[in-house]
Amino acid sequence: MDDDDQVKGQEETFHGGFRQSMAWLHTWAGLVLSLLLYFVFITGSFGYFNTEITHWMQPEMPHLQAELNVAEQSQAALDHLQRVAPDASRYLVRFPSERANGAIRVFANLKTPDAKGARNLNQLIDPDTGSPIEARSTGGGNALYRMHYALHYIPYQAAVYTVGVATLFMLLAIFTGIVTHKKILADFFTLRVGKGQRSWLDAHNMSSVLALPFMLMITYSGLVFYTFQYSPGVAVLSLGAEQETFRTLNRYLYPRIENPQATGDAAQMVPVAGPLETAQALWPDARLRFLQINHPGDAAATLSIGRWPEGIARRGEILYFDAVSGELHERMPAQPPSSVFASATMSLHEGHFADYYLRWLYFLSGLLGAAMIATGSLLWAKKRRNQYRGRPPRSIRFVERANLGTIVGLPLGCAAYFWANRLLPVGLDERAAWELHCLFVVWALSFMHAGARELRCAWREQVGLLAGLFMALPLLNALTTDVHLGVTLGQGDWVRAGFDLSALVFGVALLFVRRRLPAPEPRSQPIIAMDSLPSPKIGG
């Protein structure tokens, strides 16, 4: 062997060994926290339609109007606040977005607690009548969105750090997966059906490659969200360890106008029509987000008007006025470049800037990410089971049933969450909390069912139940509310109609999946055949 052949052989050994080591790392980095990551991706995907889900889950809310008479409705909302909360240090009026329902939300910070001991007033106002709306209490889509980073039933800080560790594992699994799959494009176009373990690997590769840009963006930007929580040493080494450190940092990253202190001298506030006209002249094509008055009725009162952000920006511009004279003081200060980068990265993660086409792409990419995790977990269990000629150990059987309880059980819990919204009494105490309790109770029952039934039977039964729950949601909505498909389609309320139609589509798709699941083995067959995980039958 000459020197060139020897060098070539050493390079092949190095690259082969390196790729093999990355394959091991890819497997375990993706497996260790795979069930938690699946939870994060499913709930996070629902979060891309959090506002629309909340609109469906509060059928008492009015349909979104195409155009708002902002001046009249703002003044009516402020007049309402002055009647119900005259002793307040701040009034806030939030206008609906293009995605939200048609109600206006009003807040007031009370100087003294009310009869119930509350220090804040939070109400929904009908823009047509100016009267409060009594809508059912619900976590809505925001509860699902919050769970993808704050989990549930555990302290917030513990949840944030747990999800952060899982995100790091996810990022490691993605990079090692790229290194491991040297034929990554060829793998994307390869799908062998009915080939057992090979079919699961092909499905894993296809879902991974198709969602790869989204996966890289979502994991990295997710870590950016909590940069200083995950790496507090950066701020401490730069600014010191005092409590003022993070307040100083926030003032630098997110500069704003400081409100003057109240003087105690009474003054008549200017009608809001003038400042609103100024704002609309400066932003002719913008949709206003909020109107806020600090120290209402005081000589030092200030009025600020904000717009919804444009493009990928996460913060909309704000104008600051003198609430007594109506004079424009200044605009919101510019953010430093580092803050602009962080905000843009976080905006990419949240997708608030996206139109409905891009929002659906976000949602489907999130489901592809969940599919990547699910197929990887199923592949791992299938591969280990095939190593045993007889009955596999309890650990493998436990993983197989945990896979079913998570992959199908979590969506079952989400379907139960929507059902609970319609079936729980409207006046139930802590109703929003009980909706989420129903989610986790049904999820727990899924695990119990997976452990009690033969595995193939359990797969078919749970997927069939999931399909039935989603397909029946529009019927349940029609039986329990007056905003069924016939009404929402007639009103042009495509948010509520879209939810019902999407539930039907998902239900039909799940029925198709159930038909492709292998039937349970006859009881005369050995236990190993009854327990084995079915291979996917994709196609005919």
Summary of the structure (lengths in Angstrom):
residues: 540
radius of gyration: 27.5
end to end distance: 52.3
largest distance: 96.7
contacts: 1640
relative contact order: 0.10
helix: 60%
strand: 8%
